């Protein structure tokens, strides 16, 4: 059996007014080609199919077209919900299993047997994004930590695959020490939700993970994040993208690099840079661009420079930021980009109490923030 592991499609993602479905479609076309060329038997999609819990029609049609085309080749597709996906929306995909080789798992099952699928000589155990409320609801003690609950559920899944020739874990979870890209939801990647690598049962021959956008191997040769299919946001600039071809019998994992439709660039224009020279450089860039202009906020030429940037880049300019250099802003420079809640709370605490936010309070704040996001996700 030959498997292809992908994740974090984020259909419907936008950067400002720029829709990223064009980039996703370009990546999915390559996935289809790889499936043909490598004679793939099973496609594994490890969650975050959509960027929002209620996707728009264009994004839904894009995913349905992709799944349909994969089905017509005879390939089985196994997909799970991620933290960006609506459980109920992914649940509607279950009906596809009656007429197509598409097997959807929307949430952790009360009975782990119901999250197991057998295809040929492989058995796949599925763990969609485990909302704390759902994990507790299926029988775990409420006072146990989130990681304990997930670890126990993983043990229960492993027990169901003990007799399998080959077994796969398909999961959307955060693993401790995984290298994040910076585009993941911060509240879902904190310490409270990080599973220790040693809690992944050894019964699984390959662990196909989603949630973290950077392609990487986690300690063991059998545990992988395939990463997002395209550069999600500017913190992923310069990051190469891959899918994993898994050859079980050969015990081999072959990362296959994807081409990018529109690469992301971040260009900083300093006070000593020649603006016209920078414009000439920007004119040659083919991807999407974020420009950070370092300048005195009293500079009357800022609107003119912005207009020049828009004329040169057009729709390729998706983000423009001003970084003031005036003396009264030297301590903390302003950025138009929205601060995340943890950073905002750190700033509030520092200004209010004249000291840094203690680590224990920060950890508790992240825990509360994460719980609130889980509740909102499953409401």
N, C-alpha and C positions, 0 to 999 in steps of 0.2 A: 504494500500500500504506500502510495506517495501522497503526502499531505502538503498543503500550502497554508501557512499561518499569516493572517493579516489582522489589523485592528485599527481602531480609532479613525474611522472614515470622516466623522463630523460633517455629514451632509448638511448643507444650509449654513455653514460657517460664513461669517462676513468680517471684513476688515473695513471699518468705517462704512462707506457706501459700496464697497467692492465685494461682490458675491464670489465665494471661493469654489462654487460647484464646477466651474470650468477646470480648476486644478484637480479636483477630485475625479471628474470624468476622465481626464487625461491619465491619471494613475490607475483607474479601474480598467481602462482599455489595456493597459500593460499587464494587469493582473489576469485578464482574460487570455491574452497572448501567452503568458507564462504557463497558465493552466493547460493550454493546448500543447505548447512546445515541450513541457516537462511531463506530460501524460499524468496530470494530477488526478487522484481518485477522490480526495476529500478536501474541501475548502473550509478552513476554520476562521471564523470572524469573532474576535475576542472583545466585542462590545464597543460602545459609543458609535453606533451606526449613524446616529444623527447628532447634531450639535445642540439642538433644543428638544425639550420633551414633547412639544407639539410642532412637528416639522411642517414646512410649507409644501404645497402641492408639487412644485418643481423638484424639490429635494426627494420627496417620496417617489415620484416618477423615475428619478435618476436611479435610486436604489432598486426599485422594482424591475426596471429594465436590466440592470446588472444581474440581479438574481435570476431572472428569467433566462437570460442568455447563458449563464453558467449551467442552469438546469438542462437546457437543450443539448448540452454536450455530454450529458450522462453523469456529471460530477455531483456528488452529494455536498450540500452546504450545511454546516452546523454553525448557528449564530446565537449569541447571548446578548442580553441587555447590559449596557454600561451605565455609569452614573449620570450621563447626559440624557440617556434614553428614558422614555416613559415605560414603566412596566406594562401598563394596559395597552399601549400602542404596539409594543413588541409582541404582546400576547395575541394580537390579531393576526400575526404572521404564522401562528401555529396551524391555522387552517390550510396553509400552503403544503404542509406535510401530507395531506390527503391526495393531492394532485401533482405534487412535484417532489424532487429530492431535496427539499428545504426543511430543515429541522430547527425550530426556534425555541429558545428557553428564555422566558421573560423574567423569572425571579427564582430565588432558591426554593426548592420544593420542600414541603413538610416531610415527605418521605424521600430520602436521598435516592431510592430506587427510581423515582420518577425523573431524576435529572441524569439518567444514564441512557446512552444510545449505543447500540452495537451495529457496526458496519463491517461486514466481512470478518477478518480476524482481529479487528481492533475494537476496543471499548472506550468510549469517550464519556468522561464525567464532566458535567457542566456546572459551573458556579457563576451565574450572572451576578452583577454588582450586589453585594450583600448589605442591603440597608440594615442598620442596627435594629430597627423595629421589626423587620421581617425575620431576621436571625433569632431574635428573642421570642418572637411569636411561635416559631417552630419547636419550642420546648426548652431552650437554654435558660439557665437561671438568670434572673434579671440583674443580679449583683456581679456577675462575671464580666470581665472586660470584653470589649469588642473583639480584640485579637484572640482571646480564649474561645469565644463563641465560633469564630471563623475557623480556628485551628481544629476544634472538635467536629465541625461540619466537614472539614477536609478529611479527617480520619474516617468519618462515616462514608464519604464518597469512596475513599481508598478501599474500604472493606468490600464495596460492591464490585471492585475490579480485580480482586485477588486472583481469580482463576483465568483472567484474560490472557491471550497470547501476547497482545500489546495493549497498553492502556495509555490514554491521553487525559490530561487535565486541561480543560478550557475555562479560564477564569478571568474576571475583571476585578483585580484587587491590587493593593499597594504592598510591595515587598520592601522590607527594611533595607536601607542602603542603596536602593535603586537610584540611579542618576536621573533626576527629572529635567525637563527641558525649560520649565518656567511657564508653560501654557496650560498646565493642568489646574483644575480647581484646587486652590490651596487648602480649603477646609477638608478635602478628601484625601490628602496625601500627608497629613501630619502624623506625628508619632502615635497618636491614639489609634490610627487605622493601619499602621504598618505591621504586616505579618512577618515574623522571622523566617528566613529561608529554611531553617531546620524544621519548621512546622509544615513544610510541603512534604507529604508522605513519599517514601522511596518507591512505592508501588508503581508510580507513574513513569513510563519510559520517556515521555516528553511533556513539558508543561508550557502551554501556549497562553501567554498573558496579554491582557490589554489594560489600559488606564494610563500608563506612563508613555509619553510620546517619543522618547529617545530609544532607538534600537539598541538592545544590549543583552548580554548574557549575564545571568545572576549566579555567580559562584559556580554552581554545578553546570556541566555541559548540557543538561537536559532542561534547564529553566530559562526561558527567553521572553522578553518583550519584543514584539515585532516593530512597535512604534507607529506613529501616524504615517499616512501615505503621502503627505505633502507637508510643507512647512506651514504650521497652523498660524503662527504669529511671529513677530519680529524677534522674540527671544530664541526662535529656532533658526534664525538666519545662519547660513553657512552649514547647516546640518544636512547630512546626506540621509536619504530614506531607503528603506529596504523592506522586503518580505522574506519569510523563511520557508525554504523548501525542506521538508522533513522526510528523510528516507529511513524508515524504522528498522528494516531488516539490516541495513548497512550501518545503523546507529550513527547516521551522519546528518548534520544540519548545514544547509547551504544558503547563506544570505544572498539574495539577489537584489542588486541595486536598481532603484527606480529613477527614471528621468523626471525632472520637474518641469511643469508647463511654465510657471512663472516663479522664479526664485525671488526670495525676499532680501532686500538690501536696506541697511541703515547707514545713512551718510550724515556725518557731523560737520558743520561748517563753522570753523573757529574764527576768531576776530582777525587772525593773521592770514587766513586763507584768501586767495584771490577768487572773488565770487564768480567772475566770468569763466575762470578755469574750471571751477567746480561744475558750472552749468554745462560746459563742454563734456565733462566726464559723465554727468547724469544723462545727457542726451544719448549716450551709447549703451546705457543699461537697458536690458530687455525685460526685467522683472518688475515687481512692485516695490515701491520705495517709501521709506520713512526718512524725513529730513529733520535734523535737530539744528537749529540756528542759534549759535552763541552770540549774544548781542546785548548792548545796553537797551533797556526797555524804553528809553527816551529817544532811541534812534528813529527818526522820521522816515527812514527808507525801508522799514520792515514791510509795509504793505506792497511796496514796489518789488522787493526781493521775492515776496511770496507770489506775486503775480508772475514774475519771471520764471519761477519754479513751476507754476501751473502751466505756463505756456510751453515750457520745454518737456515736462513729464506728462501733462494731460491727466488721464485717468490712472496712470501709473503712480502718481503721487497719492498715496492713501492715508498718510499721516504727516502733519507738519507741527513741530513743537518749537517753542521759543524757550531758550535757557538763559535767563537774565544773568548778567555779570556785574550789575550795579553793586556798590559796596554794601548797601543795606540788605542785599539778598545773598551775600557771600556765605553766610552760615548755612542756609538751606535753600538751594536753588529750586525754583518753581518748575514743575513739569505739568503740561496740560493733560498728560496721560493720567487716568484715574488711579488713585492709590488703592491697594488691596486693604481689606479691613484690618488685618493684623498690623500692617505698617501704620495705618491710621491710628489704631489704638496705642501703638508704641509712641507715636508722636504726641498724642493726647496725654499719655501718662508722664512722658518726659517734661512736657510744658507745665502740667498741673502739679507734679510732685518734685520737680527739679532733680530727678534721678532716672536711671534707666529702668525699664520694665523688668522686674525679677523673672527669672526663667520659670519658676513654678506657677506664677500668675499667667505668664504668656502661654504655658502649656495648657492650663485650665481654660483660658480664653479660646484657644484653638479647638479644644475638645467641645466646648459649648457651641462654638461656631459650626463645627462639623456636625454635631447632633441636630442643630437647627436646619442645616442644609439637607440632612437625611430626612427629617420630618417633612420639609417642603417638597422633597423629591417624591416621597411616597404618599403625600396627602391626596 
